[in-house]
C-alpha cells in the first residue's frame, strides 16, 4: 500500500532542467505525483511505497538524496 503523506527529499546535485527531468522521469513510475522544486533542490513525492526505494532509484541515476520528512 502506498504512503498517503508526502515524502520530501533533498537532492543537492539537481542543478538544471535536465537534472529535473531525469529525477521526475525516474520517480514517476514509483509514485502518484512528483513535484520538483529546482531552486530549493527538493522533491516532494506523493503515493510512494517507501522513501528508501525513492532514494535508491535516485542514487542509481547519479543523484544522491536524503529524506527530509515523512
C-alpha positions as CSV (number, residue, x, y, z in Angstrom):
1,X,0.0,0.0,0.0
2,X,1.3,3.4,-0.8
3,X,2.1,6.2,1.6
4,X,-0.5,8.9,1.7
5,X,1.7,11.6,3.3
6,X,4.3,13.4,1.2
7,X,7.9,12.3,1.2
8,X,10.3,15.2,0.8
9,X,13.7,14.6,-0.5
10,X,16.8,16.8,-0.7
11,X,18.6,16.3,-4.0
12,X,21.6,18.7,-3.7
13,X,23.2,17.7,-7.1
14,X,20.0,18.6,-9.1
15,X,21.1,21.9,-10.6
16,X,19.4,22.3,-14.1
17,X,16.4,21.5,-16.2
18,X,18.0,18.3,-17.5
19,X,18.6,17.1,-13.9
20,X,14.9,17.9,-13.0
21,X,13.7,15.9,-16.0
22,X,15.9,13.0,-15.1
23,X,14.7,13.0,-11.5
24,X,11.0,13.3,-12.5
25,X,11.3,10.5,-15.1
26,X,13.0,8.2,-12.6
27,X,10.5,8.7,-9.8
28,X,7.2,9.0,-11.8
29,X,6.7,5.2,-12.1
30,X,7.1,4.9,-8.3
31,X,4.6,7.5,-7.1
32,X,1.2,9.1,-7.7
33,X,2.8,12.5,-8.1
34,X,6.3,14.0,-8.2
35,X,6.8,17.8,-7.7
36,X,10.3,19.2,-8.2
37,X,11.5,22.5,-6.7
38,X,14.7,23.0,-8.6
39,X,15.7,26.2,-6.8
40,X,15.4,24.5,-3.4
41,X,16.8,21.2,-4.8
42,X,13.9,19.4,-3.2
43,X,11.4,16.8,-4.5
44,X,8.0,16.2,-3.0
45,X,6.6,12.7,-3.7
46,X,3.0,11.6,-3.0
47,X,1.9,8.0,-3.0
48,X,5.3,6.2,-2.9
49,X,5.7,2.8,-1.3
50,X,8.9,3.8,0.5
51,X,11.4,6.6,0.8
52,X,14.2,4.1,0.7
53,X,13.1,2.9,-2.8
54,X,12.9,6.5,-4.0
55,X,16.4,7.3,-2.7
56,X,17.9,4.1,-4.1
57,X,16.3,5.0,-7.5
58,X,17.9,8.5,-7.4
59,X,21.3,7.2,-6.4
60,X,21.1,4.7,-9.3
61,X,20.8,7.6,-11.7
62,X,23.6,9.6,-10.1
63,X,21.6,11.9,-7.7
64,X,22.3,11.2,-4.1
65,X,19.3,12.1,-2.0
66,X,18.3,12.4,1.6
67,X,14.9,12.2,3.2
68,X,13.8,15.5,4.8
69,X,10.4,14.4,6.1
70,X,7.9,11.6,6.2
